[in-house]
Amino acid sequence: MDYDKTSHDIPELESYFSEDYLYFADLVNPPERSDREVEAIWKLLSLGHGNSVLELGCGYGRITNRLAEKGARVTGLDISPSLLKKAEADAAERRVDVEYARGDMRSLPWRDRFDAAFLWYTTFGYFDEADNERVLHEAAASLRKGGRLLIDQINRFSLLREQSPTYEIVQRDNDLRIDIINNDALTDRRNSERIVVRGGCVRRMRLSIRQYGFSECVRMLRSAGFDSVEAYGQEGEEFTSYGPRLVVVAYK
């Protein structure tokens, strides 16, 4: 698979995070998993009732709306109109008040507003090096002094155990979602080609995500204005070299 670019433009991301993404979503992230992840985020960010929280790349609101149910004042930002529409409908169904905004995480409208912000489920790393760092600077600027930023990403050391490419298949009724994933050790990017076979139509899309190690995260986060950075494993467990996730919490 040949990737000429190492980052995405907005139409590419919108194409990937579309109605097809929603169609398979509950199979990939069932409700019980989302419930468990919300508990982990609440604890990792030391949240309390009434805290203001920003989710960057909030998708269809599976985390955002649950945080609102627990009493946080939540804002969600995403680039995908179809995912935001689903998030708003789910918030209305749950009878929670969530502020949803369509926008680019590289350019945020808020300054010194939130107690905490987070990027969950590998939503950091879509862009080139400069723009990925810009996301962190924007997140830092949106936080009040003492604010916390949480980033959940794949632990790139765990990828060393994978053969490349890997294939992931999700089936819903007669429809299929097939991901062909290549880990590029020279660029530290995880490149995915997604093939969706749905309703007799075949659609292809691509996603490339930069995989950062902890020391790189520390450098970037300190440059963005954070004072200290902590590392955890999946859902806040202790980090291990071959665990599936690297969760980073930075303090402003």
C-alpha positions as CSV (number, residue, x, y, z in Angstrom):
1,M,0.0,0.0,0.0
2,D,1.5,3.3,-1.1
3,Y,0.9,6.4,1.1
4,D,2.2,9.6,-0.6
5,K,0.9,11.7,2.3
6,T,1.6,11.5,6.0
7,S,-1.4,13.5,7.1
8,H,-5.0,14.0,6.2
9,D,-7.1,16.8,4.8
10,I,-10.6,17.4,6.2
11,P,-12.5,15.7,3.3
12,E,-10.5,12.6,3.8
13,L,-11.4,12.5,7.5
14,E,-15.0,13.2,6.8
15,S,-15.1,10.3,4.4
16,Y,-13.6,7.9,6.9
17,F,-15.8,9.0,9.8
18,S,-19.1,8.8,8.0
19,E,-22.4,6.9,8.0
20,D,-20.4,3.7,7.3
21,Y,-18.4,4.3,10.5
22,L,-21.7,4.7,12.5
23,Y,-23.2,1.6,11.0
24,F,-20.7,-0.8,12.5
25,A,-20.0,1.3,15.7
26,D,-21.9,-0.6,18.3
27,L,-20.3,-3.9,17.2
28,V,-16.8,-2.4,17.6
29,N,-17.6,-0.5,20.9
30,P,-20.5,-2.1,22.7
31,P,-22.3,-0.1,25.4
32,E,-20.6,-2.0,28.3
33,R,-17.2,-1.0,26.9
34,S,-18.2,2.6,26.7
35,D,-19.5,2.5,30.3
36,R,-16.2,1.1,31.5
37,E,-14.1,3.6,29.6
38,V,-16.1,6.5,31.0
39,E,-15.4,5.4,34.5
40,A,-11.6,5.2,33.6
41,I,-11.7,8.7,32.1
42,W,-13.5,10.1,35.1
43,K,-10.9,8.8,37.4
44,L,-7.8,9.6,35.2
45,L,-8.9,13.2,34.9
46,S,-10.0,13.5,38.5
47,L,-13.4,14.8,37.5
48,G,-16.1,15.9,39.8
49,H,-19.7,17.1,39.4
50,G,-19.9,20.4,37.4
51,N,-16.3,20.2,36.0
52,S,-16.1,21.5,32.4
53,V,-14.7,19.0,30.0
54,L,-13.8,19.1,26.3
55,E,-13.6,16.0,24.1
56,L,-11.6,16.5,20.9
57,G,-12.7,14.1,18.2
58,C,-15.9,13.2,20.1
59,G,-17.4,11.2,17.3
60,Y,-21.0,10.1,17.9
61,G,-20.9,11.0,21.6
62,R,-20.5,7.6,23.1
63,I,-18.1,9.0,25.8
64,T,-19.3,12.6,25.8
65,N,-22.9,11.9,26.6
66,R,-22.1,9.4,29.3
67,L,-19.8,12.0,31.0
68,A,-22.7,14.4,31.0
69,E,-24.9,11.8,32.6
70,K,-22.3,11.6,35.5
71,G,-22.6,15.3,36.0
72,A,-19.8,16.9,34.0
73,R,-20.4,20.0,31.8
74,V,-19.3,18.6,28.5
75,T,-18.3,20.1,25.1
76,G,-17.6,17.8,22.1
77,L,-15.8,18.8,18.9
78,D,-15.6,16.8,15.8
79,I,-15.2,17.3,12.0
80,S,-17.9,14.8,10.9
81,P,-21.4,16.2,10.4
82,S,-23.0,12.7,10.4
83,L,-21.3,11.7,13.7
84,L,-22.2,15.0,15.4
85,K,-25.8,14.6,14.3
86,K,-25.9,11.1,15.9
87,A,-24.2,12.5,19.1
88,E,-26.9,15.3,19.4
89,A,-29.7,12.8,18.9
90,D,-28.2,10.5,21.6
91,A,-27.8,13.4,24.0
92,A,-31.5,14.3,23.5
93,E,-32.5,10.7,24.1
94,R,-30.5,10.6,27.3
95,R,-31.8,14.0,28.3
96,V,-28.4,15.5,28.8
97,D,-27.2,19.0,27.8
98,V,-24.0,18.7,25.8
99,E,-22.5,21.5,23.6
100,Y,-21.5,20.0,20.3
101,A,-19.4,22.0,17.8
102,R,-18.1,21.1,14.3
103,G,-14.5,22.1,13.9
104,D,-10.9,21.3,13.4
105,M,-8.9,20.4,16.5
106,R,-5.9,22.3,15.1
107,S,-7.8,25.6,15.6
108,L,-10.0,25.8,18.7
109,P,-12.3,28.7,19.6
110,W,-11.9,28.4,23.4
111,R,-9.3,29.9,25.7
112,D,-8.8,29.2,29.4
113,R,-12.2,27.6,29.6
114,F,-12.0,23.9,30.5
115,D,-10.9,22.0,33.6
116,A,-10.0,19.0,31.5
117,A,-9.7,17.9,27.9
118,F,-9.2,14.5,26.3
119,L,-8.5,12.7,23.0
120,W,-9.8,9.1,23.4
121,Y,-9.7,6.0,21.2
122,T,-6.7,7.0,19.0
123,T,-7.9,10.4,18.0
124,F,-4.4,12.0,18.2
125,G,-1.9,11.7,15.3
126,Y,-4.0,12.2,12.2
127,F,-1.8,15.0,10.8
128,D,1.9,15.7,10.1
129,E,4.3,16.5,12.9
130,A,3.7,20.2,13.0
131,D,0.0,19.9,13.0
132,N,-0.1,17.2,15.6
133,E,1.9,19.4,17.9
134,R,-0.5,22.3,17.1
135,V,-3.4,20.1,18.4
136,L,-1.6,19.9,21.7
137,H,-0.9,23.7,21.9
138,E,-4.6,24.4,21.1
139,A,-5.7,21.9,23.7
140,A,-3.4,23.5,26.3
141,A,-4.7,27.0,25.4
142,S,-8.3,25.8,26.0
143,L,-7.5,24.7,29.5
144,R,-7.5,26.8,32.7
145,K,-4.4,26.8,34.8
146,G,-4.3,23.4,36.6
147,G,-6.2,21.8,33.8
148,R,-5.6,18.2,32.7
149,L,-5.2,16.7,29.2
150,L,-5.7,13.0,28.6
151,I,-4.5,11.2,25.4
152,D,-5.4,7.5,24.7
153,Q,-3.4,5.9,21.9
154,I,-2.0,2.6,20.7
155,N,1.2,1.5,22.5
156,R,3.5,1.3,19.5
157,F,5.8,-1.2,21.3
158,S,2.9,-3.7,21.2
159,L,2.8,-3.3,17.5
160,L,6.2,-4.9,17.2
161,R,4.5,-8.3,17.9
162,E,2.2,-7.9,15.0
163,Q,2.9,-9.2,11.5
164,S,2.2,-6.5,8.9
165,P,-0.2,-6.3,7.3
166,T,-3.0,-7.3,9.7
167,Y,-6.6,-7.8,8.7
168,E,-9.6,-6.9,10.9
169,I,-13.2,-7.8,9.8
170,V,-16.5,-6.7,11.3
171,Q,-19.7,-8.2,10.0
172,R,-23.2,-6.8,10.5
173,D,-25.9,-9.0,8.8
174,N,-24.7,-9.3,5.2
175,D,-22.5,-6.2,5.4
176,L,-18.7,-6.2,6.0
177,R,-16.0,-3.8,7.1
178,I,-12.5,-4.9,6.3
179,D,-9.4,-3.1,7.6
180,I,-6.0,-3.8,6.1
181,I,-3.4,-2.3,8.5
182,N,0.3,-1.7,7.9
183,N,2.7,-0.5,10.5
184,D,5.4,1.6,9.0
185,A,8.5,1.5,11.2
186,L,10.3,4.2,9.2
187,T,7.6,6.8,9.7
188,D,6.0,5.5,12.9
189,R,2.6,5.6,11.2
190,R,-0.2,3.1,11.3
191,N,-1.8,3.1,7.8
192,S,-5.2,1.6,7.4
193,E,-7.1,0.9,4.2
194,R,-10.8,0.3,5.0
195,I,-13.1,-1.5,2.6
196,V,-16.8,-1.3,3.4
197,V,-19.2,-3.7,1.6
198,R,-22.7,-2.5,2.4
199,G,-26.0,-2.7,0.6
200,G,-24.4,-4.0,-2.5
201,C,-21.9,-1.1,-2.7
202,V,-18.1,-1.2,-2.1
203,R,-16.4,1.9,-0.6
204,R,-12.7,2.4,0.2
205,M,-11.1,4.9,2.5
206,R,-7.8,5.4,4.2
207,L,-6.6,6.5,7.6
208,S,-3.0,7.2,8.7
209,I,-2.1,7.8,12.3
210,R,1.3,8.8,13.8
211,Q,2.3,6.5,16.7
212,Y,4.1,8.4,19.5
213,G,6.2,7.0,22.3
214,F,6.0,8.4,25.8
215,S,9.3,10.4,25.6
216,E,8.0,12.1,22.4
217,C,4.7,12.9,24.2
218,V,6.6,14.4,27.1
219,R,8.6,16.6,24.9
220,M,5.6,17.8,22.9
221,L,3.4,18.4,25.9
222,R,6.0,20.3,27.8
223,S,6.6,22.5,24.7
224,A,2.8,23.1,24.6
225,G,2.9,24.4,28.2
226,F,2.2,21.4,30.4
227,D,4.2,21.1,33.6
228,S,4.1,17.3,34.2
229,V,3.2,14.2,32.3
230,E,2.2,10.7,33.5
231,A,1.9,7.4,31.7
232,Y,-0.7,4.7,32.2
233,G,-1.8,1.5,30.4
234,Q,-5.2,0.6,29.1
235,E,-8.0,2.4,30.9
236,G,-5.6,3.7,33.6
237,E,-3.9,0.4,34.5
238,E,-0.1,0.3,35.0
239,F,1.7,0.8,31.7
240,T,3.6,-2.2,30.4
241,S,5.8,-2.4,27.3
242,Y,3.6,-4.9,25.5
243,G,0.2,-3.7,26.8
244,P,-2.2,-2.6,24.0
245,R,-2.5,1.1,25.0
246,L,-0.5,4.1,26.1
247,V,-2.6,6.6,28.1
248,V,-1.0,9.9,28.9
249,V,-2.2,12.5,31.4
250,A,-0.6,16.0,31.3
251,Y,-1.1,18.8,33.9
252,K,-1.0,22.5,33.0
